[in-house]
Amino acid sequence: MIHDDHPFADPEDERDPVRRFRGRLAAPVTLVTSGRPDRRAGLTVSSMIVAEGDPARIYFLCGTTTDLWEAVLSTGAFVVHVLERSSRHLSEVFAGIRPSPGGPFAGLDPTDSRHGPVIPSLRTRARCTLAGFEDTAGHALVEGIVDEVELHDLTEPLQYFRGRYLGTQHG
């Protein structure tokens, strides 16, 4: 029998209403990286805000038990890569839901920078310095000052909505 719902999803009446509300907000899909050549870390992040200004800032939520969080605290810097629709597999690898023999950075040829690993195939990115954070019960609201922005003609961004990717084959 084929089911329309996810087989491991909680029954609807037991689902967290705040999480369900968040799921109704279309979100960008980014890959945030940090770390040093011997200890790279990356995580798929959709909870993100970009604030223009002087200086411009990026805010995102990061689990405080993740390798990325440890790397950001250790180095004081990070890189935000905007994912394109064709990079959905990277979103899944860095979210920990798709296996990647050799580790998540295998085959990506990252260039190490003072902000962290830079993925050459993801050409829209911002390099940031950690400005602060607020611990919010298992997550940190990370604040970064934007030091440098690199833009590519991004026409098909990867987005997430109600537990699925928008605009990609196989949802």
Secondary structure, DSSP 8 states (H G I E B T S, - for coil): ---SS-TT---GGGS-HHHHHHHTS-EE-EEEEEEETTEEEEEEE--EEEE-SSS-EEEEEEETTSHHHHHHHHHSEEEEEE-BGGGHHHHHHHTTSS--TT-TTTTS--EEETTEEE-TT---EEEEEEEEEEE-SSEEEEEEEEEEEE-----SB-EEETTEEESSTT-
